[in-house]
Amino acid sequence: MKKSFYQYMLRHRGNRNLDNERKLAEWMFNEHDFPIHSTDYDEISQYLEWNIPFTEALATFDHLWDKYLEES
């Protein structure tokens, strides 16, 4: 079974550098309504568009989504 995007993102929590990947992962972890079981790009993208946590979040998501697909 494929990991959800949320599960994939947990690896970025706690990085030493406070980069956009870590910021997005930390936000997702603390966002109680985030679709944690989703493997659907559109569902997650729409959620981020409505609840954008920081300016570069969507670009960071797109970059990480590509990595997520490669590693799944």
N, CA and C of each residue as an Amber inpcrd file, in Angstrom:
protein
   216
   0.8420000  -1.1860000   0.0000000   0.0000000   0.0000000   0.0000000
   0.8840000   1.2460000   0.0000000   0.5130000   2.2000000  -0.8130000
   1.2660000   3.4350000  -0.9640000   1.1200000   4.3160000   0.2750000
   2.2330000   4.9050000   0.7200000   2.1820000   5.8510000   1.8270000
   1.4020000   7.0860000   1.4100000   0.7410000   7.6880000   2.3690000
   0.0920000   8.9650000   2.0840000   1.1810000  10.0420000   1.9760000
   0.8340000  11.1500000   1.3700000   1.7890000  12.2490000   1.2550000
   2.1790000  12.7440000   2.6460000   1.2340000  12.7770000   3.5450000
   1.5020000  13.1810000   4.9240000   2.5780000  12.2860000   5.5510000
   2.4420000  10.9780000   5.3930000   3.4380000  10.0460000   5.9390000
   4.8040000  10.2970000   5.3210000   4.8240000  10.5600000   4.0320000
   6.0790000  10.8730000   3.3490000   6.7060000  12.1400000   3.9450000
   5.8810000  13.1260000   4.2320000   6.3840000  14.4050000   4.7250000
   6.9310000  14.3500000   6.1440000   6.5330000  13.3720000   6.9150000
   7.0120000  13.2930000   8.3020000   8.5290000  13.1990000   8.3800000
   9.1680000  12.6880000   7.3450000  10.6390000  12.5890000   7.3530000
  11.3150000  13.9560000   7.3710000  10.5910000  15.0000000   6.9760000
  11.1660000  16.3400000   6.9140000  11.0210000  17.1090000   8.2250000
  10.2650000  16.5590000   9.1600000  10.1130000  17.2300000  10.4500000
  11.4180000  17.1330000  11.2280000  11.7590000  18.2000000  11.9060000
  12.9230000  18.1850000  12.7750000  14.2500000  18.3520000  12.0640000
  14.2420000  18.6640000  10.7640000  15.5150000  18.9500000  10.0900000
  16.2170000  20.0740000  10.8240000  17.5260000  20.0500000  10.8020000
  18.2940000  21.0990000  11.4750000  18.0440000  22.4670000  10.8420000
  17.9530000  22.4920000   9.5240000  17.7090000  23.7500000   8.8200000
  16.2180000  24.0220000   8.7530000  15.8390000  25.2440000   9.0320000
  14.4350000  25.6200000   8.9150000  14.1790000  26.0380000   7.4670000
  14.1840000  25.0410000   6.5730000  13.9210000  25.3060000   5.1700000
  12.4310000  25.1420000   4.8930000  12.0310000  25.3990000   3.6570000
  10.6110000  25.3310000   3.3200000  10.0480000  23.9260000   3.4480000
  10.8650000  22.9120000   3.2070000  10.4000000  21.5340000   3.3550000
  10.0430000  21.2540000   4.8070000  10.8970000  21.6800000   5.7010000
  10.6120000  21.4820000   7.1290000   9.4210000  22.3210000   7.5590000
   9.3530000  23.5670000   7.1040000   8.2220000  24.4260000   7.4760000
   6.8980000  23.8090000   7.0380000   6.8630000  23.2560000   5.8170000
   5.6320000  22.6360000   5.3430000   5.3020000  21.3820000   6.1520000
   6.2970000  20.5690000   6.4280000   6.0770000  19.3460000   7.2070000
   5.5770000  19.6720000   8.6170000   6.1780000  20.6510000   9.2530000
   5.7560000  21.0340000  10.6060000   4.3380000  21.5900000  10.5870000
   4.0130000  22.3960000   9.5740000   2.6710000  22.9390000   9.4710000
   1.6540000  21.8220000   9.2690000   1.9520000  20.8840000   8.3770000
   1.0450000  19.7640000   8.1210000   0.8090000  18.9640000   9.3920000
   1.8510000  18.7440000  10.1660000   1.7440000  17.9870000  11.4040000
   0.8130000  18.6790000  12.4020000   0.8810000  19.9900000  12.4440000
   0.0820000  20.7530000  13.4050000  -1.2930000  21.1500000  12.8760000
  -1.5420000  20.9490000  11.5940000  -2.8250000  21.3010000  10.9770000
  -3.7850000  20.1160000  11.1300000  -4.6870000  20.2020000  12.0650000
  -5.5480000  19.0780000  12.4300000  -6.5200000  18.6420000  11.3360000
  -6.8310000  19.5230000  10.4080000  -7.7630000  19.1780000   9.3380000
  -7.0700000  18.7520000   8.0490000  -5.7460000  18.6900000   8.0480000
  -5.0340000  18.2970000   6.8400000  -5.4340000  16.8660000   6.4650000
  -5.6310000  16.6020000   5.1620000  -6.0480000  15.2520000   4.7210000
  -4.8910000  14.2480000   4.8190000  -4.6570000  13.7280000   6.0080000
  -3.4660000  12.9200000   6.2800000  -3.4400000  11.5720000   5.5580000
  -4.5660000  11.0890000   5.0970000  -4.5970000   9.7940000   4.4220000
  -4.5680000   9.9110000   2.9060000  -4.5050000  11.1210000   2.4110000
  -4.6330000  11.3460000   0.9740000  -3.3560000  11.0170000   0.1980000
  -3.5760000  10.4520000  -0.9740000  -2.5060000  10.2450000  -1.9580000
  -2.8820000  10.9640000  -3.2560000  -3.8210000  11.8970000  -3.1560000
  -4.3650000  12.5950000  -4.3200000  -3.8150000  14.0160000  -4.4040000
  -3.1340000  14.3070000  -5.4930000  -2.5240000  15.6210000  -5.6950000
  -3.5550000  16.7370000  -5.5870000  -4.6680000  16.6010000  -6.2870000
  -5.6600000  17.6690000  -6.3320000  -6.2530000  17.9610000  -4.9500000
  -6.5220000  16.9270000  -4.1940000  -7.0930000  17.1270000  -2.8590000
  -6.1240000  17.9110000  -1.9620000  -4.8720000  17.5200000  -1.9800000
  -3.8820000  18.1850000  -1.1300000  -3.5960000  19.5950000  -1.6330000
  -3.4670000  19.7380000  -2.9320000  -3.1980000  21.0460000  -3.5210000
  -4.3140000  22.0370000  -3.2010000  -5.5530000  21.6170000  -3.3350000
  -6.6820000  22.4880000  -3.0160000  -6.6900000  22.8630000  -1.5440000
  -6.3860000  21.9050000  -0.6890000  -6.3330000  22.2060000   0.7410000
  -5.2800000  23.2770000   1.0180000  -4.1140000  23.1240000   0.3960000
  -3.0510000  24.1090000   0.5960000  -3.4340000  25.4720000   0.0260000
  -4.1120000  25.4860000  -1.1050000  -4.5290000  26.7590000  -1.6880000
  -5.4810000  27.5140000  -0.7650000  -6.3540000  26.7930000  -0.1000000
  -7.3150000  27.4250000   0.8120000  -6.7060000  27.7850000   2.1640000
  -5.6600000  27.0830000   2.5510000  -5.0840000  27.2560000   3.8950000
  -3.5840000  27.5360000   3.8310000  -3.1520000  28.2770000   2.8560000
  -1.7150000  28.4510000   2.6000000  -0.9820000  28.9320000   3.8610000
  -0.0070000  28.1430000   4.2930000   0.6790000  28.4800000   5.5410000
   1.7980000  29.5100000   5.3680000   2.3980000  29.6020000   4.1820000
   3.4430000  30.5890000   3.9000000   3.5510000  30.7400000   2.3880000
   4.1640000  31.8100000   1.9520000   4.1680000  32.1950000   0.5490000
   4.6670000  31.1030000  -0.3910000   5.7290000  30.4240000  -0.0450000
   6.3400000  29.4350000  -0.9250000   5.7720000  28.0260000  -0.7510000
   4.7030000  27.8780000  -0.0070000   4.1760000  26.5500000   0.3240000
   3.7510000  25.7600000  -0.9080000   3.0800000  26.3920000  -1.8500000
   2.6020000  25.6550000  -3.0280000   3.7520000  25.1980000  -3.9110000
   4.7480000  26.0450000  -4.1000000   5.9150000  25.6540000  -4.8920000
   6.6760000  24.5310000  -4.1840000   6.7740000  24.6160000  -2.8750000
   7.4350000  23.5740000  -2.0890000   6.6660000  22.2610000  -2.2050000
   5.3550000  22.3330000  -2.1200000   4.5210000  21.1450000  -2.2750000
   4.7270000  20.5020000  -3.6430000   4.7020000  21.3010000  -4.7050000
   4.8890000  20.7510000  -6.0570000   6.2320000  20.0410000  -6.1850000
   7.2710000  20.6450000  -5.6370000   8.6050000  20.0320000  -5.6740000
   8.6210000  18.7070000  -4.9040000   8.0500000  18.7220000  -3.7250000
   8.0400000  17.5150000  -2.8960000   7.1090000  16.4480000  -3.4530000
   6.0440000  16.8570000  -4.1180000   5.1350000  15.8830000  -4.7290000
   5.8810000  15.0620000  -5.7780000   6.7090000  15.7220000  -6.5900000
   7.5000000  14.9970000  -7.5960000   8.4250000  13.9790000  -6.9360000
   9.0660000  14.3770000  -5.8410000   9.9400000  13.4560000  -5.1120000
   9.1280000  12.3050000  -4.5050000   7.9630000  12.6030000  -4.0120000
   7.0550000  11.6190000  -3.4260000   6.6940000  10.5550000  -4.4820000
   6.3720000  11.0030000  -5.6780000   6.0130000  10.0730000  -6.7510000
   7.2130000   9.1930000  -7.1540000   8.3790000   9.7930000  -7.2060000
   9.5880000   9.0430000  -7.5690000   9.8920000   7.9510000  -6.5470000
   9.6610000   8.2420000  -5.2850000  10.0370000   7.3170000  -4.2140000
   8.9190000   6.3460000  -3.8420000   7.7510000   6.5260000  -4.3980000
   6.6160000   5.6370000  -4.0690000   6.6010000   4.4200000  -4.9540000
